[in-house]
């Protein structure tokens, strides 16, 4: 095919130093030297324009243009620039180092030739051909780019949560390598534990908790999505709100269920480390405000009520409160160096033991029967009998300890892992390991679901999650807590 187009300019000479503005996708080749200036008149396409091929294809026919002087004669050794506007790249004929733009010298017949590689988007691929700085108008050229074959399966949502027995629509797009959707293609779905129709309607059972994977395929391309069914368990936590929140920047002590329902704020403060604690035996929430090594104080509040100091006359730094399962006692750390308890009404202040720790986080954990309290110590895990005040230390690492609901085990972490061990310090078993970039939040506790089947963790700057004790499976609680929330604890 021969396609001709003429672009005429006034006879005159100029300098090759001026260049047309470009946006290269790769470094250009070194500038080629230009011969002495001549009066140029026209560029003409010889061959190669108007081709059609799929994305990323190298066109079978090079693009060739002629340069003519004012007499109509062909000009050898003249620099011609090929510049792609829509991800079109060029290479010298016979080579594979495609760049954009590319400068090529005309040969002895006055013709400049380049190989062309199309980009990744279907549609029209325009480009410009020019002789920089010599006043000859740019020569517009275009190719047609068609979609490639099926290469990817794109799923939305990739990870979601629904209530027990609920359903939702899974959106699926099949695209070529460049990301253009190919209409009319029908994928196949496969899943265990949930049902999926041929149109992508997902229905989950009433089983909780549940974490299942759905695989979507078309020919050799496939992808997967995950769906969670959360138990509806109440939690107390710290909710962060940002500048555009009507309350302004700050923190809320709040309730929420693991499935994202029942969100209720009970107190607002500018302090970050609040360590809220609540139990089913009472409607009260205890937390602290201030620096736990200098001026922190314990507070108590009920939903709809006004926060009150728990120890109004205290001049000490009281922090990291935890309610006993029966709601009678509040266990806390004083002056970052001793473990105390006080009744929920502020009476019966009682010193239990001294502690020594290097960690900011120092919340104790109370046994389900209320007879002992454990806290991390520099030398291991210190366990105190609250009646006799006798203390024993398990010389094992157990950061952020949490008693299991039956009192036979502790959940622990060392920053990036979650493990459990027996209450005598033996039988440690690792459940899950989080990457160094997704370590557990250093201000949030571990906690157990009431049935003892899952451990609640907070992954720093990312999400809260349940870790299954039997399998180590991780179930993100994205329906309830976001990356800016922290310190979640179940209400028992």
C-alpha positions in Angstrom: 0.0 0.0 0.0 1.3 3.5 -0.9 -0.1 6.4 1.2 1.2 9.9 0.4 0.8 13.1 2.4 2.5 16.4 1.7 3.4 19.1 4.3 4.7 22.2 2.6 6.8 25.0 4.2 8.3 28.2 3.1 11.8 27.8 1.6 14.3 28.8 4.3 16.9 27.4 6.6 17.1 27.1 10.3 19.0 25.5 13.2 18.7 21.9 14.3 19.2 22.9 18.0 15.5 23.6 18.5 13.4 20.5 19.3 9.8 19.7 19.4 8.5 19.2 23.0 8.3 15.5 23.8 7.4 13.1 26.7 9.7 10.1 26.2 8.8 6.8 27.8 12.4 5.7 27.6 15.7 7.6 27.2 16.2 8.8 23.6 19.2 7.8 21.6 22.1 10.3 21.4 21.4 13.1 19.0 22.7 12.5 15.5 24.8 15.1 13.7 23.0 17.1 11.0 24.5 18.2 7.6 24.7 21.8 6.5 21.3 23.5 6.3 19.3 23.3 3.1 16.0 24.7 2.1 13.4 22.0 3.0 10.0 22.0 1.5 8.1 18.8 2.5 7.8 15.5 4.3 6.0 12.7 2.7 4.9 9.3 4.0 6.2 6.5 1.8 4.8 3.5 3.5 3.7 2.0 6.8 0.9 4.2 8.0 -2.6 3.1 8.7 -1.7 -0.4 10.0 -3.8 -2.3 12.4 -2.6 -4.8 15.1 -3.1 -5.8 18.7 -1.7 -4.2 21.8 2.1 -4.4 22.3 2.5 -5.7 18.7 5.5 -4.9 16.6 4.1 -3.8 13.2 5.2 -6.0 10.3 5.9 -3.0 8.0 8.3 -0.2 9.0 7.1 3.4 8.8 9.0 5.3 6.1 9.0 9.0 5.2 10.9 11.1 2.6 12.4 14.5 3.1 12.4 16.9 0.1 14.2 20.2 -0.4 12.7 23.2 -2.1 13.5 21.8 -5.6 11.7 18.6 -4.8 14.9 16.6 -4.5 15.3 14.0 -1.8 17.7 15.0 1.0 20.1 12.5 2.5 21.5 12.7 6.1 18.6 14.8 7.5 17.5 14.2 11.1 13.8 13.1 11.3 12.0 12.8 14.6 9.3 10.1 15.3 7.3 10.9 18.4 4.5 8.7 19.8 1.6 10.5 21.4 -0.1 7.4 22.9 2.5 4.9 24.0 3.9 4.2 20.5 7.6 3.4 20.6 10.2 3.2 17.8 13.4 1.4 17.0 15.9 1.5 14.0 14.8 -1.1 11.5 16.0 -4.5 12.4 16.6 -3.6 16.1 14.5 -4.2 19.3 15.5 -1.3 21.5 12.2 0.6 21.2 12.2 4.2 22.6 10.0 7.3 22.3 10.9 9.7 20.7 13.5 8.5 18.2 15.6 10.5 15.8 16.7 8.8 12.6 18.8 10.2 9.7 17.5 9.9 6.1 19.5 7.4 4.0 21.1 8.1 0.6 17.6 8.0 -1.0 16.3 10.7 1.5 14.2 8.1 3.4 14.0 7.6 7.2 12.6 4.3 8.3 11.7 3.0 11.8 10.2 -0.1 13.3 7.0 0.6 15.3 5.8 -1.1 18.5 2.2 -0.3 19.6 1.2 0.5 23.1 -1.1 -1.2 25.6 -4.4 0.6 25.0 -6.9 -0.3 22.3 -8.0 2.5 20.0 -6.3 5.0 17.7 -2.5 5.4 18.3 -1.4 8.8 16.9 2.1 10.0 16.4 4.0 12.9 14.8 6.9 12.9 12.3 8.9 16.1 12.1 12.2 17.7 11.0 13.1 19.6 14.2 13.8 23.3 14.0 13.5 23.7 10.2 10.0 25.0 9.9 8.4 22.0 8.2 5.0 21.3 9.7 4.6 18.1 11.7 3.3 15.2 9.8 0.4 13.4 11.6 0.3 9.6 11.4 -1.9 7.1 13.1 -2.4 3.3 13.6 -5.3 1.3 14.9 -4.7 -0.8 18.1 -7.1 -3.7 18.7 -7.6 -5.6 22.0 -5.4 -8.5 22.8 -6.5 -11.9 23.9 -7.8 -12.7 27.4 -5.0 -12.2 29.9 -6.4 -11.2 33.2 -9.4 -11.7 35.4 -10.3 -8.6 37.5 -12.5 -9.1 40.5 -14.4 -6.7 42.7 -14.7 -6.7 45.7 -11.6 -8.8 46.3 -12.2 -9.1 50.0 -15.5 -8.4 51.7 -17.6 -9.4 54.6 -21.3 -10.2 54.8 -23.6 -11.2 57.6 -24.6 -14.8 58.2 -26.9 -16.1 55.4 -26.3 -12.9 53.3 -25.4 -12.5 49.7 -23.7 -10.0 47.3 -22.8 -9.6 43.7 -19.2 -10.4 42.6 -18.2 -8.2 39.7 -15.8 -9.7 37.1 -14.0 -8.2 34.1 -11.9 -10.2 31.7 -9.2 -7.9 30.2 -6.3 -8.1 27.7 -2.7 -7.6 28.8 -3.2 -3.8 28.6 -6.2 -3.7 30.9 -8.9 -3.2 28.3 -12.1 -5.1 29.1 -13.1 -7.7 26.5 -16.9 -7.8 26.4 -19.0 -10.9 26.0 -16.7 -13.4 27.8 -18.3 -15.6 30.5 -16.0 -16.7 33.4 -16.4 -19.8 35.5 -16.7 -19.7 39.3 -15.6 -22.3 41.9 -15.8 -22.1 45.7 -16.2 -24.2 48.8 -18.3 -23.3 51.8 -20.3 -20.7 49.8 -22.5 -20.9 46.7 -21.8 -18.8 43.6 -24.2 -18.6 40.6 -23.0 -18.4 37.0 -23.6 -14.6 37.1 -21.4 -14.1 40.2 -24.1 -13.9 42.9 -22.5 -15.1 46.1 -24.5 -16.5 49.0 -22.9 -17.5 52.4 -24.2 -19.9 55.0 -25.2 -19.1 58.6 -21.9 -20.6 59.8 -19.7 -18.2 61.8 -16.9 -17.4 61.7 -16.3 -18.3 58.0 -13.5 -17.4 55.6 -13.7 -18.7 52.1 -12.0 -18.2 48.7 -13.8 -17.9 45.4 -11.8 -18.7 42.2 -12.8 -17.0 38.9 -11.3 -18.4 35.7 -11.4 -17.8 32.0 -9.2 -20.0 29.8 -5.7 -19.7 31.3 -6.4 -16.6 33.3 -7.7 -16.7 36.9 -8.0 -14.7 40.1 -9.5 -15.2 43.5 -11.6 -13.2 45.9 -12.2 -13.8 49.6 -15.4 -13.5 51.6 -15.8 -13.5 55.4 -18.8 -14.2 57.6 -18.2 -12.6 61.0 -19.7 -13.6 64.3 -21.5 -10.6 65.9 -19.4 -10.0 69.0 -19.3 -6.7 70.8 -16.0 -4.9 71.2 -14.8 -1.8 72.8 -12.0 0.1 71.0 -10.4 3.4 70.2 -11.8 5.1 67.1 -9.7 7.8 65.4 -11.5 10.7 63.7 -9.8 13.1 61.3 -9.9 16.8 60.7 -13.0 16.8 58.5 -14.9 14.9 61.2 -17.5 17.2 62.9 -15.7 16.5 66.2 -12.4 17.6 64.8 -9.2 15.5 65.2 -9.1 13.2 68.2 -10.0 9.8 69.6 -13.2 8.2 70.7 -13.7 5.4 73.2 -16.4 3.4 71.4 -18.4 0.2 71.0 -18.7 -1.8 67.8 -19.6 -5.3 66.7 -17.2 -7.5 64.8 -19.5 -7.4 61.8 -19.4 -3.5 61.7 -22.8 -2.9 63.3 -23.7 -1.3 66.6 -21.1 1.6 66.5 -21.6 3.8 69.6 -19.2 6.5 70.9 -19.0 6.8 74.7 -16.2 9.3 75.3 -14.0 11.7 73.2 -10.5 12.7 74.0 -7.3 13.9 72.3 -5.2 11.2 74.1 -4.2 8.2 72.0 -3.4 5.4 74.4 -6.6 4.8 76.2 -6.7 1.0 76.8 -10.5 0.7 77.2 -11.9 -2.3 78.9 -15.5 -3.5 79.4 -17.3 -6.6 80.6 -20.9 -7.8 80.2 -21.4 -7.7 84.0 -21.5 -3.9 83.9 -22.3 -1.2 81.4 -19.3 0.8 82.5 -16.1 1.3 80.4 -12.8 2.1 82.1 -9.8 3.7 80.3 -6.9 6.0 81.0 -5.8 9.4 79.8 -2.3 11.0 79.9 1.3 9.8 80.0 1.4 6.4 81.9 4.9 7.2 83.2 4.0 10.8 84.4 0.4 12.0 84.8 -2.1 9.5 83.5 -5.4 9.0 85.3 -8.2 6.3 85.2 -11.6 7.2 83.9 -15.0 5.5 84.0 -18.0 6.2 81.7 -21.3 4.7 80.8 -22.9 5.0 77.4 -24.7 8.4 77.3 -23.0 9.4 80.5 -20.2 11.9 81.5 -16.7 10.5 82.1 -15.6 10.5 85.7 -12.3 10.0 87.4 -12.1 6.6 89.1 -9.5 7.7 91.7 -10.3 11.4 92.0 -7.7 12.0 94.7 -4.8 10.1 93.1 -1.6 12.0 92.5 0.1 9.0 90.9 0.3 7.9 87.2 -2.4 5.3 86.8 -2.9 3.5 83.5 -3.6 0.3 81.5 -6.9 -0.7 83.3 -8.5 -4.1 82.9 -11.9 -5.1 84.4 -12.3 -8.4 86.2 -14.8 -10.8 84.4 -17.4 -10.1 87.1 -17.0 -6.3 86.8 -16.0 -5.9 90.5 -12.4 -4.9 90.2 -10.3 -2.7 88.0 -6.6 -3.9 87.6 -4.1 -1.3 86.6 -0.5 -0.2 86.4 0.8 2.6 88.7 3.8 4.7 87.9 4.9 2.2 85.2 6.3 0.0 88.0 3.6 -1.7 90.1 0.4 -3.6 89.7 -2.7 -2.5 91.6 -6.5 -3.1 91.8 -9.5 -1.0 92.9 -13.2 -1.7 93.0 -15.3 -0.3 90.2 -16.8 2.2 92.7 -13.4 3.6 93.6 -13.0 1.8 96.9 -10.7 -1.0 98.1 -7.5 0.3 96.6 -5.0 -2.6 96.8 -1.4 -3.0 95.9 -0.5 -6.4 94.4 3.1 -6.5 93.2 6.0 -4.6 91.7 6.9 -5.1 88.0 9.8 -4.2 85.9 9.4 -3.9 82.1 11.0 -2.1 79.2 7.7 -2.0 77.2 5.3 0.9 76.9 2.4 -1.5 76.7 1.8 -2.9 80.2 -1.9 -4.0 80.4 -2.5 -6.9 82.7 -4.8 -9.9 81.9 -7.2 -11.3 84.4 -8.0 -15.1 84.6 -11.6 -16.0 83.9 -12.2 -17.1 87.5 -10.8 -13.8 88.8 -8.3 -15.5 91.0 -5.1 -14.5 89.3 -3.7 -11.7 87.2 -0.8 -11.9 84.8 1.4 -9.1 83.4 4.5 -9.0 81.3 7.7 -8.5 83.2 11.4 -7.9 82.3 12.1 -11.4 83.4 9.1 -13.1 81.8 5.5 -13.4 82.6 4.5 -12.6 86.2 1.4 -14.3 87.6 -0.1 -13.0 90.9 -2.6 -14.8 93.1 -5.0 -11.9 94.0 -5.9 -13.4 97.4 -2.5 -14.3 98.8 -0.5 -11.8 96.6 2.0 -14.6 96.0 3.7 -14.0 92.7 5.5 -16.4 90.4 7.4 -15.7 87.2 7.4 -17.9 84.0 10.7 -17.3 82.4 9.3 -17.3 78.9 8.7 -14.5 76.4 5.1 -13.5 76.3 4.4 -10.0 75.1 0.9 -8.6 75.4 -0.4 -11.7 77.3 -4.1 -12.7 77.3 -5.8 -15.4 79.3 -7.8 -17.9 77.3 -11.6 -18.1 78.2 -11.0 -21.4 80.0 -7.9 -20.1 81.8 -5.6 -22.9 80.6 -3.6 -20.9 78.0 -2.1 -17.5 77.2 -2.0 -15.9 73.8 1.3 -14.0 73.3 3.3 -12.2 70.6 6.8 -11.2 70.1 6.0 -8.3 67.8 5.3 -10.1 64.5 3.9 -13.5 65.5 0.9 -14.7 67.4 1.3 -17.9 69.5 -0.4 -19.7 72.4 1.1 -21.6 75.3 -0.2 -23.4 78.4 -0.7 -21.4 81.5 2.5 -23.0 83.0 4.6 -21.7 80.2 5.0 -24.9 78.3 3.7 -26.1 74.9 4.2 -22.9 73.0 2.7 -23.1 69.5 2.9 -20.5 66.8 -0.3 -19.6 65.1 0.6 -16.9 62.5 3.5 -14.7 61.5 3.0 -11.2 60.2 5.6 -9.5 58.0 8.0 -6.8 59.4 5.9 -4.3 57.5 2.7 -5.6 59.1 3.7 -6.2 62.7 1.2 -6.1 65.5 0.3 -2.8 66.9 2.5 -2.1 69.9 -0.4 -0.4 71.9 -3.1 -3.0 71.3 -3.7 -6.1 73.3 -4.4 -9.6 72.1 -7.8 -11.0 73.1 -9.8 -14.2 72.6 -13.3 -14.7 71.2 -15.5 -16.0 74.1 -15.6 -19.5 72.6 -11.7 -19.6 72.5 -11.6 -20.5 68.8 -10.0 -17.2 67.6 -7.5 -14.6 68.8 -8.1 -11.0 68.1 -5.1 -9.0 66.9 -4.5 -5.4 65.6 -2.1 -5.2 62.7 -0.2 -1.9 62.8 -1.6 0.7 60.4 -3.6 -1.9 58.5 -6.5 -3.8 60.0 -7.8 -5.8 62.9 -8.0 -9.5 62.4 -9.1 -12.8 64.0 -6.5 -15.6 64.0 -8.0 -19.1 64.1 -6.4 -21.1 67.0 -6.8 -24.5 65.3 -5.4 -23.5 61.8 -3.7 -20.1 62.0 -6.1 -18.7 59.4 -6.2 -14.9 59.4 -9.6 -13.2 59.0 -9.4 -9.4 58.6 -12.2 -7.5 60.4 -12.4 -4.8 57.8 -16.1 -4.5 58.2 -15.6 -3.2 61.8 -12.2 -1.5 62.3 -10.0 0.5 59.9 -6.3 1.1 59.8 -6.6 4.2 62.1 -8.4 2.3 64.9 -6.6 0.4 67.6 -6.8 -1.3 71.0 -9.9 -3.5 70.4 -11.1 -5.7 73.2 -14.1 -8.0 73.4 -16.8 -7.2 75.8 -17.2 -10.3 77.9 
